[in-house]
């Protein structure tokens, strides 16, 4: 059960990271997004970090509220 909760949290975190990137990169042109390699590492890593935090948070919430009930 906890694996399913972790996967759902990871997917939710990944989607939240995508929304955050959409907000942060809305003023960049297509040329800037395609030509700047720094953007790929900086913002791509941010998205994966948010996804991992989503998975971790969902598992912690599962243990706090469901598993111990």
mmCIF file of the N, C-alpha and C atoms, coordinates in Angstrom:
data_MODEL
# 
_entry.id   MODEL 
# 
loop_
_atom_site.group_PDB 
_atom_site.id 
_atom_site.type_symbol 
_atom_site.label_atom_id 
_atom_site.label_alt_id 
_atom_site.label_comp_id 
_atom_site.label_asym_id 
_atom_site.label_entity_id 
_atom_site.label_seq_id 
_atom_site.pdbx_PDB_ins_code 
_atom_site.Cartn_x 
_atom_site.Cartn_y 
_atom_site.Cartn_z 
_atom_site.occupancy 
_atom_site.B_iso_or_equiv 
_atom_site.pdbx_formal_charge 
_atom_site.auth_seq_id 
_atom_site.auth_comp_id 
_atom_site.auth_asym_id 
_atom_site.auth_atom_id 
_atom_site.pdbx_PDB_model_num 
ATOM 1   N N  . UNK A 1 1  ? 0.814  -1.191 0.000   1.00 0.00 ? 1  UNK A N  1 
ATOM 2   C CA . UNK A 1 1  ? 0.000  0.000  0.000   1.00 0.00 ? 1  UNK A CA 1 
ATOM 3   C C  . UNK A 1 1  ? 0.866  1.267  0.000   1.00 0.00 ? 1  UNK A C  1 
ATOM 4   N N  . UNK A 1 2  ? 1.940  1.199  0.776   1.00 0.00 ? 2  UNK A N  1 
ATOM 5   C CA . UNK A 1 2  ? 2.774  2.388  0.883   1.00 0.00 ? 2  UNK A CA 1 
ATOM 6   C C  . UNK A 1 2  ? 3.467  2.700  -0.450  1.00 0.00 ? 2  UNK A C  1 
ATOM 7   N N  . UNK A 1 3  ? 3.744  1.656  -1.248  1.00 0.00 ? 3  UNK A N  1 
ATOM 8   C CA . UNK A 1 3  ? 4.365  1.894  -2.550  1.00 0.00 ? 3  UNK A CA 1 
ATOM 9   C C  . UNK A 1 3  ? 3.404  2.648  -3.475  1.00 0.00 ? 3  UNK A C  1 
ATOM 10  N N  . UNK A 1 4  ? 2.148  2.279  -3.433  1.00 0.00 ? 4  UNK A N  1 
ATOM 11  C CA . UNK A 1 4  ? 1.140  2.974  -4.237  1.00 0.00 ? 4  UNK A CA 1 
ATOM 12  C C  . UNK A 1 4  ? 0.999  4.426  -3.822  1.00 0.00 ? 4  UNK A C  1 
ATOM 13  N N  . UNK A 1 5  ? 1.012  4.679  -2.511  1.00 0.00 ? 5  UNK A N  1 
ATOM 14  C CA . UNK A 1 5  ? 0.935  6.045  -2.000  1.00 0.00 ? 5  UNK A CA 1 
ATOM 15  C C  . UNK A 1 5  ? 2.165  6.838  -2.443  1.00 0.00 ? 5  UNK A C  1 
ATOM 16  N N  . UNK A 1 6  ? 3.332  6.207  -2.408  1.00 0.00 ? 6  UNK A N  1 
ATOM 17  C CA . UNK A 1 6  ? 4.561  6.875  -2.843  1.00 0.00 ? 6  UNK A CA 1 
ATOM 18  C C  . UNK A 1 6  ? 4.532  7.214  -4.322  1.00 0.00 ? 6  UNK A C  1 
ATOM 19  N N  . UNK A 1 7  ? 4.010  6.303  -5.135  1.00 0.00 ? 7  UNK A N  1 
ATOM 20  C CA . UNK A 1 7  ? 3.925  6.566  -6.580  1.00 0.00 ? 7  UNK A CA 1 
ATOM 21  C C  . UNK A 1 7  ? 2.941  7.692  -6.868  1.00 0.00 ? 7  UNK A C  1 
ATOM 22  N N  . UNK A 1 8  ? 1.806  7.672  -6.189  1.00 0.00 ? 8  UNK A N  1 
ATOM 23  C CA . UNK A 1 8  ? 0.830  8.745  -6.381  1.00 0.00 ? 8  UNK A CA 1 
ATOM 24  C C  . UNK A 1 8  ? 1.420  10.088 -5.945  1.00 0.00 ? 8  UNK A C  1 
ATOM 25  N N  . UNK A 1 9  ? 2.133  10.098 -4.822  1.00 0.00 ? 9  UNK A N  1 
ATOM 26  C CA . UNK A 1 9  ? 2.786  11.328 -4.363  1.00 0.00 ? 9  UNK A CA 1 
ATOM 27  C C  . UNK A 1 9  ? 3.856  11.811 -5.319  1.00 0.00 ? 9  UNK A C  1 
ATOM 28  N N  . UNK A 1 10 ? 4.604  10.871 -5.906  1.00 0.00 ? 10 UNK A N  1 
ATOM 29  C CA . UNK A 1 10 ? 5.635  11.232 -6.875  1.00 0.00 ? 10 UNK A CA 1 
ATOM 30  C C  . UNK A 1 10 ? 5.010  11.871 -8.111  1.00 0.00 ? 10 UNK A C  1 
ATOM 31  N N  . UNK A 1 11 ? 3.940  11.273 -8.612  1.00 0.00 ? 11 UNK A N  1 
ATOM 32  C CA . UNK A 1 11 ? 3.274  11.823 -9.791  1.00 0.00 ? 11 UNK A CA 1 
ATOM 33  C C  . UNK A 1 11 ? 2.671  13.191 -9.480  1.00 0.00 ? 11 UNK A C  1 
ATOM 34  N N  . UNK A 1 12 ? 2.056  13.325 -8.302  1.00 0.00 ? 12 UNK A N  1 
ATOM 35  C CA . UNK A 1 12 ? 1.496  14.621 -7.918  1.00 0.00 ? 12 UNK A CA 1 
ATOM 36  C C  . UNK A 1 12 ? 2.596  15.667 -7.758  1.00 0.00 ? 12 UNK A C  1 
ATOM 37  N N  . UNK A 1 13 ? 3.722  15.273 -7.185  1.00 0.00 ? 13 UNK A N  1 
ATOM 38  C CA . UNK A 1 13 ? 4.849  16.189 -7.050  1.00 0.00 ? 13 UNK A CA 1 
ATOM 39  C C  . UNK A 1 13 ? 5.436  16.571 -8.395  1.00 0.00 ? 13 UNK A C  1 
ATOM 40  N N  . UNK A 1 14 ? 5.491  15.620 -9.306  1.00 0.00 ? 14 UNK A N  1 
ATOM 41  C CA . UNK A 1 14 ? 6.002  15.913 -10.646 1.00 0.00 ? 14 UNK A CA 1 
ATOM 42  C C  . UNK A 1 14 ? 5.092  16.912 -11.354 1.00 0.00 ? 14 UNK A C  1 
ATOM 43  N N  . UNK A 1 15 ? 3.786  16.724 -11.232 1.00 0.00 ? 15 UNK A N  1 
ATOM 44  C CA . UNK A 1 15 ? 2.846  17.668 -11.847 1.00 0.00 ? 15 UNK A CA 1 
ATOM 45  C C  . UNK A 1 15 ? 2.945  19.047 -11.192 1.00 0.00 ? 15 UNK A C  1 
ATOM 46  N N  . UNK A 1 16 ? 3.122  19.070 -9.878  1.00 0.00 ? 16 UNK A N  1 
ATOM 47  C CA . UNK A 1 16 ? 3.304  20.349 -9.193  1.00 0.00 ? 16 UNK A CA 1 
ATOM 48  C C  . UNK A 1 16 ? 4.592  21.031 -9.655  1.00 0.00 ? 16 UNK A C  1 
ATOM 49  N N  . UNK A 1 17 ? 5.644  20.241 -9.880  1.00 0.00 ? 17 UNK A N  1 
ATOM 50  C CA . UNK A 1 17 ? 6.893  20.798 -10.401 1.00 0.00 ? 17 UNK A CA 1 
ATOM 51  C C  . UNK A 1 17 ? 6.722  21.354 -11.798 1.00 0.00 ? 17 UNK A C  1 
ATOM 52  N N  . UNK A 1 18 ? 5.938  20.677 -12.627 1.00 0.00 ? 18 UNK A N  1 
ATOM 53  C CA . UNK A 1 18 ? 5.675  21.180 -13.974 1.00 0.00 ? 18 UNK A CA 1 
ATOM 54  C C  . UNK A 1 18 ? 4.911  22.504 -13.925 1.00 0.00 ? 18 UNK A C  1 
ATOM 55  N N  . UNK A 1 19 ? 3.948  22.606 -13.022 1.00 0.00 ? 19 UNK A N  1 
ATOM 56  C CA . UNK A 1 19 ? 3.211  23.868 -12.882 1.00 0.00 ? 19 UNK A CA 1 
ATOM 57  C C  . UNK A 1 19 ? 4.127  24.978 -12.385 1.00 0.00 ? 19 UNK A C  1 
ATOM 58  N N  . UNK A 1 20 ? 5.033  24.644 -11.468 1.00 0.00 ? 20 UNK A N  1 
ATOM 59  C CA . UNK A 1 20 ? 5.993  25.624 -10.975 1.00 0.00 ? 20 UNK A CA 1 
ATOM 60  C C  . UNK A 1 20 ? 6.918  26.087 -12.097 1.00 0.00 ? 20 UNK A C  1 
ATOM 61  N N  . UNK A 1 21 ? 7.385  25.155 -12.924 1.00 0.00 ? 21 UNK A N  1 
ATOM 62  C CA . UNK A 1 21 ? 8.239  25.524 -14.046 1.00 0.00 ? 21 UNK A CA 1 
ATOM 63  C C  . UNK A 1 21 ? 7.504  26.382 -15.062 1.00 0.00 ? 21 UNK A C  1 
ATOM 64  N N  . UNK A 1 22 ? 6.252  26.052 -15.311 1.00 0.00 ? 22 UNK A N  1 
ATOM 65  C CA . UNK A 1 22 ? 5.454  26.859 -16.234 1.00 0.00 ? 22 UNK A CA 1 
ATOM 66  C C  . UNK A 1 22 ? 5.351  28.298 -15.727 1.00 0.00 ? 22 UNK A C  1 
ATOM 67  N N  . UNK A 1 23 ? 5.165  28.452 -14.435 1.00 0.00 ? 23 UNK A N  1 
ATOM 68  C CA . UNK A 1 23 ? 5.080  29.789 -13.848 1.00 0.00 ? 23 UNK A CA 1 
ATOM 69  C C  . UNK A 1 23 ? 6.424  30.511 -13.895 1.00 0.00 ? 23 UNK A C  1 
ATOM 70  N N  . UNK A 1 24 ? 7.508  29.797 -13.599 1.00 0.00 ? 24 UNK A N  1 
ATOM 71  C CA . UNK A 1 24 ? 8.823  30.428 -13.534 1.00 0.00 ? 24 UNK A CA 1 
ATOM 72  C C  . UNK A 1 24 ? 9.400  30.752 -14.907 1.00 0.00 ? 24 UNK A C  1 
ATOM 73  N N  . UNK A 1 25 ? 9.055  29.977 -15.924 1.00 0.00 ? 25 UNK A N  1 
ATOM 74  C CA . UNK A 1 25 ? 9.649  30.154 -17.251 1.00 0.00 ? 25 UNK A CA 1 
ATOM 75  C C  . UNK A 1 25 ? 8.715  30.825 -18.248 1.00 0.00 ? 25 UNK A C  1 
ATOM 76  N N  . UNK A 1 26 ? 7.655  31.423 -17.788 1.00 0.00 ? 26 UNK A N  1 
ATOM 77  C CA . UNK A 1 26 ? 6.673  31.989 -18.716 1.00 0.00 ? 26 UNK A CA 1 
ATOM 78  C C  . UNK A 1 26 ? 7.198  33.192 -19.494 1.00 0.00 ? 26 UNK A C  1 
ATOM 79  N N  . UNK A 1 27 ? 8.239  33.849 -19.003 1.00 0.00 ? 27 UNK A N  1 
ATOM 80  C CA . UNK A 1 27 ? 8.768  35.032 -19.696 1.00 0.00 ? 27 UNK A CA 1 
ATOM 81  C C  . UNK A 1 27 ? 9.960  34.704 -20.600 1.00 0.00 ? 27 UNK A C  1 
ATOM 82  N N  . UNK A 1 28 ? 10.360 33.455 -20.655 1.00 0.00 ? 28 UNK A N  1 
ATOM 83  C CA . UNK A 1 28 ? 11.482 33.058 -21.515 1.00 0.00 ? 28 UNK A CA 1 
ATOM 84  C C  . UNK A 1 28 ? 10.981 32.792 -22.934 1.00 0.00 ? 28 UNK A C  1 
ATOM 85  N N  . UNK A 1 29 ? 11.791 33.164 -23.899 1.00 0.00 ? 29 UNK A N  1 
ATOM 86  C CA . UNK A 1 29 ? 11.434 32.888 -25.291 1.00 0.00 ? 29 UNK A CA 1 
ATOM 87  C C  . UNK A 1 29 ? 11.801 31.446 -25.643 1.00 0.00 ? 29 UNK A C  1 
ATOM 88  N N  . UNK A 1 30 ? 11.289 30.975 -26.756 1.00 0.00 ? 30 UNK A N  1 
ATOM 89  C CA . UNK A 1 30 ? 11.580 29.607 -27.190 1.00 0.00 ? 30 UNK A CA 1 
ATOM 90  C C  . UNK A 1 30 ? 13.072 29.442 -27.473 1.00 0.00 ? 30 UNK A C  1 
ATOM 91  N N  . UNK A 1 31 ? 13.693 30.456 -28.048 1.00 0.00 ? 31 UNK A N  1 
ATOM 92  C CA . UNK A 1 31 ? 15.124 30.386 -28.346 1.00 0.00 ? 31 UNK A CA 1 
ATOM 93  C C  . UNK A 1 31 ? 15.946 30.278 -27.068 1.00 0.00 ? 31 UNK A C  1 
ATOM 94  N N  . UNK A 1 32 ? 15.572 31.038 -26.034 1.00 0.00 ? 32 UNK A N  1 
ATOM 95  C CA . UNK A 1 32 ? 16.289 30.965 -24.765 1.00 0.00 ? 32 UNK A CA 1 
ATOM 96  C C  . UNK A 1 32 ? 16.141 29.575 -24.136 1.00 0.00 ? 32 UNK A C  1 
ATOM 97  N N  . UNK A 1 33 ? 14.958 29.030 -24.191 1.00 0.00 ? 33 UNK A N  1 
ATOM 98  C CA . UNK A 1 33 ? 14.724 27.720 -23.594 1.00 0.00 ? 33 UNK A CA 1 
ATOM 99  C C  . UNK A 1 33 ? 15.496 26.615 -24.312 1.00 0.00 ? 33 UNK A C  1 
ATOM 100 N N  . UNK A 1 34 ? 15.639 26.733 -25.620 1.00 0.00 ? 34 UNK A N  1 
ATOM 101 C CA . UNK A 1 34 ? 16.321 25.695 -26.383 1.00 0.00 ? 34 UNK A CA 1 
ATOM 102 C C  . UNK A 1 34 ? 17.835 25.848 -26.402 1.00 0.00 ? 34 UNK A C  1 
ATOM 103 N N  . UNK A 1 35 ? 18.357 27.052 -26.205 1.00 0.00 ? 35 UNK A N  1 
ATOM 104 C CA . UNK A 1 35 ? 19.790 27.262 -26.374 1.00 0.00 ? 35 UNK A CA 1 
ATOM 105 C C  . UNK A 1 35 ? 20.571 27.335 -25.062 1.00 0.00 ? 35 UNK A C  1 
ATOM 106 N N  . UNK A 1 36 ? 19.939 27.577 -23.950 1.00 0.00 ? 36 UNK A N  1 
ATOM 107 C CA . UNK A 1 36 ? 20.658 27.752 -22.688 1.00 0.00 ? 36 UNK A CA 1 
ATOM 108 C C  . UNK A 1 36 ? 20.728 26.425 -21.928 1.00 0.00 ? 36 UNK A C  1 
ATOM 109 N N  . UNK A 1 37 ? 21.905 25.793 -21.862 1.00 0.00 ? 37 UNK A N  1 
ATOM 110 C CA . UNK A 1 37 ? 21.992 24.496 -21.171 1.00 0.00 ? 37 UNK A CA 1 
ATOM 111 C C  . UNK A 1 37 ? 21.850 24.636 -19.654 1.00 0.00 ? 37 UNK A C  1 
ATOM 112 N N  . UNK A 1 38 ? 22.127 25.809 -19.118 1.00 0.00 ? 38 UNK A N  1 
ATOM 113 C CA . UNK A 1 38 ? 21.998 26.023 -17.678 1.00 0.00 ? 38 UNK A CA 1 
ATOM 114 C C  . UNK A 1 38 ? 20.543 25.868 -17.230 1.00 0.00 ? 38 UNK A C  1 
ATOM 115 N N  . UNK A 1 39 ? 19.618 26.289 -18.074 1.00 0.00 ? 39 UNK A N  1 
ATOM 116 C CA . UNK A 1 39 ? 18.202 26.174 -17.726 1.00 0.00 ? 39 UNK A CA 1 
ATOM 117 C C  . UNK A 1 39 ? 17.784 24.721 -17.574 1.00 0.00 ? 39 UNK A C  1 
ATOM 118 N N  . UNK A 1 40 ? 18.336 23.845 -18.406 1.00 0.00 ? 40 UNK A N  1 
ATOM 119 C CA . UNK A 1 40 ? 17.970 22.432 -18.345 1.00 0.00 ? 40 UNK A CA 1 
ATOM 120 C C  . UNK A 1 40 ? 18.370 21.826 -17.005 1.00 0.00 ? 40 UNK A C  1 
ATOM 121 N N  . UNK A 1 41 ? 19.570 22.100 -16.546 1.00 0.00 ? 41 UNK A N  1 
ATOM 122 C CA . UNK A 1 41 ? 20.042 21.513 -15.301 1.00 0.00 ? 41 UNK A CA 1 
ATOM 123 C C  . UNK A 1 41 ? 19.382 22.155 -14.096 1.00 0.00 ? 41 UNK A C  1 
ATOM 124 N N  . UNK A 1 42 ? 19.258 23.478 -14.123 1.00 0.00 ? 42 UNK A N  1 
ATOM 125 C CA . UNK A 1 42 ? 18.701 24.171 -12.968 1.00 0.00 ? 42 UNK A CA 1 
ATOM 126 C C  . UNK A 1 42 ? 17.223 23.850 -12.792 1.00 0.00 ? 42 UNK A C  1 
ATOM 127 N N  . UNK A 1 43 ? 16.439 24.056 -13.811 1.00 0.00 ? 43 UNK A N  1 
ATOM 128 C CA . UNK A 1 43 ? 14.999 23.884 -13.680 1.00 0.00 ? 43 UNK A CA 1 
ATOM 129 C C  . UNK A 1 43 ? 14.581 22.425 -13.801 1.00 0.00 ? 43 UNK A C  1 
ATOM 130 N N  . UNK A 1 44 ? 15.323 21.628 -14.537 1.00 0.00 ? 44 UNK A N  1 
ATOM 131 C CA . UNK A 1 44 ? 15.025 20.200 -14.586 1.00 0.00 ? 44 UNK A CA 1 
ATOM 132 C C  . UNK A 1 44 ? 15.263 19.527 -13.243 1.00 0.00 ? 44 UNK A C  1 
ATOM 133 N N  . UNK A 1 45 ? 16.333 19.893 -12.592 1.00 0.00 ? 45 UNK A N  1 
ATOM 134 C CA . UNK A 1 45 ? 16.607 19.369 -11.251 1.00 0.00 ? 45 UNK A CA 1 
ATOM 135 C C  . UNK A 1 45 ? 15.577 19.819 -10.236 1.00 0.00 ? 45 UNK A C  1 
ATOM 136 N N  . UNK A 1 46 ? 15.093 21.025 -10.400 1.00 0.00 ? 46 UNK A N  1 
ATOM 137 C CA . UNK A 1 46 ? 14.054 21.527 -9.507  1.00 0.00 ? 46 UNK A CA 1 
ATOM 138 C C  . UNK A 1 46 ? 12.782 20.694 -9.629  1.00 0.00 ? 46 UNK A C  1 
ATOM 139 N N  . UNK A 1 47 ? 12.438 20.319 -10.845 1.00 0.00 ? 47 UNK A N  1 
ATOM 140 C CA . UNK A 1 47 ? 11.238 19.513 -11.053 1.00 0.00 ? 47 UNK A CA 1 
ATOM 141 C C  . UNK A 1 47 ? 11.374 18.143 -10.385 1.00 0.00 ? 47 UNK A C  1 
ATOM 142 N N  . UNK A 1 48 ? 12.508 17.502 -10.525 1.00 0.00 ? 48 UNK A N  1 
ATOM 143 C CA . UNK A 1 48 ? 12.701 16.199 -9.899  1.00 0.00 ? 48 UNK A CA 1 
ATOM 144 C C  . UNK A 1 48 ? 12.752 16.314 -8.382  1.00 0.00 ? 48 UNK A C  1 
ATOM 145 N N  . UNK A 1 49 ? 13.293 17.406 -7.875  1.00 0.00 ? 49 UNK A N  1 
ATOM 146 C CA . UNK A 1 49 ? 13.318 17.622 -6.434  1.00 0.00 ? 49 UNK A CA 1 
ATOM 147 C C  . UNK A 1 49 ? 11.902 17.754 -5.879  1.00 0.00 ? 49 UNK A C  1 
ATOM 148 N N  . UNK A 1 50 ? 11.053 18.502 -6.553  1.00 0.00 ? 50 UNK A N  1 
ATOM 149 C CA . UNK A 1 50 ? 9.669  18.651 -6.122  1.00 0.00 ? 50 UNK A CA 1 
ATOM 150 C C  . UNK A 1 50 ? 8.948  17.310 -6.198  1.00 0.00 ? 50 UNK A C  1 
ATOM 151 N N  . UNK A 1 51 ? 9.234  16.508 -7.213  1.00 0.00 ? 51 UNK A N  1 
ATOM 152 C CA . UNK A 1 51 ? 8.611  15.187 -7.336  1.00 0.00 ? 51 UNK A CA 1 
ATOM 153 C C  . UNK A 1 51 ? 9.032  14.270 -6.182  1.00 0.00 ? 51 UNK A C  1 
ATOM 154 N N  . UNK A 1 52 ? 10.304 14.280 -5.833  1.00 0.00 ? 52 UNK A N  1 
ATOM 155 C CA . UNK A 1 52 ? 10.770 13.450 -4.722  1.00 0.00 ? 52 UNK A CA 1 
ATOM 156 C C  . UNK A 1 52 ? 10.208 13.930 -3.390  1.00 0.00 ? 52 UNK A C  1 
ATOM 157 N N  . UNK A 1 53 ? 10.097 15.240 -3.225  1.00 0.00 ? 53 UNK A N  1 
ATOM 158 C CA . UNK A 1 53 ? 9.478  15.763 -2.005  1.00 0.00 ? 53 UNK A CA 1 
ATOM 159 C C  . UNK A 1 53 ? 8.006  15.394 -1.922  1.00 0.00 ? 53 UNK A C  1 
ATOM 160 N N  . UNK A 1 54 ? 7.326  15.349 -3.053  1.00 0.00 ? 54 UNK A N  1 
ATOM 161 C CA . UNK A 1 54 ? 5.936  14.919 -3.073  1.00 0.00 ? 54 UNK A CA 1 
ATOM 162 C C  . UNK A 1 54 ? 5.793  13.471 -2.653  1.00 0.00 ? 54 UNK A C  1 
ATOM 163 N N  . UNK A 1 55 ? 6.680  12.615 -3.131  1.00 0.00 ? 55 UNK A N  1 
ATOM 164 C CA . UNK A 1 55 ? 6.656  11.196 -2.749  1.00 0.00 ? 55 UNK A CA 1 
ATOM 165 C C  . UNK A 1 55 ? 6.961  11.035 -1.263  1.00 0.00 ? 55 UNK A C  1 
ATOM 166 N N  . UNK A 1 56 ? 7.970  11.729 -0.802  1.00 0.00 ? 56 UNK A N  1 
ATOM 167 C CA . UNK A 1 56 ? 8.338  11.643 0.614   1.00 0.00 ? 56 UNK A CA 1 
ATOM 168 C C  . UNK A 1 56 ? 7.212  12.154 1.509   1.00 0.00 ? 56 UNK A C  1 
ATOM 169 N N  . UNK A 1 57 ? 6.635  13.267 1.124   1.00 0.00 ? 57 UNK A N  1 
ATOM 170 C CA . UNK A 1 57 ? 5.547  13.841 1.918   1.00 0.00 ? 57 UNK A CA 1 
ATOM 171 C C  . UNK A 1 57 ? 4.320  12.948 1.958   1.00 0.00 ? 57 UNK A C  1 
ATOM 172 N N  . UNK A 1 58 ? 3.990  12.344 0.842   1.00 0.00 ? 58 UNK A N  1 
ATOM 173 C CA . UNK A 1 58 ? 2.816  11.480 0.828   1.00 0.00 ? 58 UNK A CA 1 
ATOM 174 C C  . UNK A 1 58 ? 3.038  10.223 1.665   1.00 0.00 ? 58 UNK A C  1 
ATOM 175 N N  . UNK A 1 59 ? 4.231  9.671  1.650   1.00 0.00 ? 59 UNK A N  1 
ATOM 176 C CA . UNK A 1 59 ? 4.525  8.502  2.472   1.00 0.00 ? 59 UNK A CA 1 
ATOM 177 C C  . UNK A 1 59 ? 4.489  8.871  3.950   1.00 0.00 ? 59 UNK A C  1 
ATOM 178 N N  . UNK A 1 60 ? 5.031  10.034 4.297   1.00 0.00 ? 60 UNK A N  1 
ATOM 179 C CA . UNK A 1 60 ? 4.988  10.461 5.694   1.00 0.00 ? 60 UNK A CA 1 
ATOM 180 C C  . UNK A 1 60 ? 3.553  10.696 6.163   1.00 0.00 ? 60 UNK A C  1 
ATOM 181 N N  . UNK A 1 61 ? 2.741  11.293 5.311   1.00 0.00 ? 61 UNK A N  1 
ATOM 182 C CA . UNK A 1 61 ? 1.332  11.481 5.662   1.00 0.00 ? 61 UNK A CA 1 
ATOM 183 C C  . UNK A 1 61 ? 0.620  10.145 5.796   1.00 0.00 ? 61 UNK A C  1 
ATOM 184 N N  . UNK A 1 62 ? 0.953  9.187  4.958   1.00 0.00 ? 62 UNK A N  1 
ATOM 185 C CA . UNK A 1 62 ? 0.369  7.856  5.054   1.00 0.00 ? 62 UNK A CA 1 
ATOM 186 C C  . UNK A 1 62 ? 0.693  7.231  6.412   1.00 0.00 ? 62 UNK A C  1 
ATOM 187 N N  . UNK A 1 63 ? 1.946  7.276  6.798   1.00 0.00 ? 63 UNK A N  1 
ATOM 188 C CA . UNK A 1 63 ? 2.327  6.689  8.092   1.00 0.00 ? 63 UNK A CA 1 
ATOM 189 C C  . UNK A 1 63 ? 1.698  7.441  9.260   1.00 0.00 ? 63 UNK A C  1 
ATOM 190 N N  . UNK A 1 64 ? 1.558  8.737  9.140   1.00 0.00 ? 64 UNK A N  1 
ATOM 191 C CA . UNK A 1 64 ? 1.027  9.539  10.238  1.00 0.00 ? 64 UNK A CA 1 
ATOM 192 C C  . UNK A 1 64 ? -0.480 9.333  10.421  1.00 0.00 ? 64 UNK A C  1 
ATOM 193 N N  . UNK A 1 65 ? -1.230 9.290  9.338   1.00 0.00 ? 65 UNK A N  1 
ATOM 194 C CA . UNK A 1 65 ? -2.682 9.307  9.461   1.00 0.00 ? 65 UNK A CA 1 
ATOM 195 C C  . UNK A 1 65 ? -3.374 7.981  9.157   1.00 0.00 ? 65 UNK A C  1 
ATOM 196 N N  . UNK A 1 66 ? -2.788 7.134  8.326   1.00 0.00 ? 66 UNK A N  1 
ATOM 197 C CA . UNK A 1 66 ? -3.491 5.918  7.919   1.00 0.00 ? 66 UNK A CA 1 
ATOM 198 C C  . UNK A 1 66 ? -2.886 4.674  8.582   1.00 0.00 ? 66 UNK A C  1 
ATOM 199 N N  . UNK A 1 67 ? -1.591 4.523  8.525   1.00 0.00 ? 67 UNK A N  1 
ATOM 200 C CA . UNK A 1 67 ? -0.965 3.292  9.012   1.00 0.00 ? 67 UNK A CA 1 
ATOM 201 C C  . UNK A 1 67 ? -1.062 3.169  10.531  1.00 0.00 ? 67 UNK A C  1 
ATOM 202 N N  . UNK A 1 68 ? -1.064 4.261  11.235  1.00 0.00 ? 68 UNK A N  1 
ATOM 203 C CA . UNK A 1 68 ? -1.091 4.198  12.691  1.00 0.00 ? 68 UNK A CA 1 
ATOM 204 C C  . UNK A 1 68 ? -2.501 4.262  13.268  1.00 0.00 ? 68 UNK A C  1 
ATOM 205 N N  . UNK A 1 69 ? -3.495 4.357  12.419  1.00 0.00 ? 69 UNK A N  1 
ATOM 206 C CA . UNK A 1 69 ? -4.874 4.441  12.908  1.00 0.00 ? 69 UNK A CA 1 
ATOM 207 C C  . UNK A 1 69 ? -5.385 3.108  13.413  1.00 0.00 ? 69 UNK A C  1 
# 
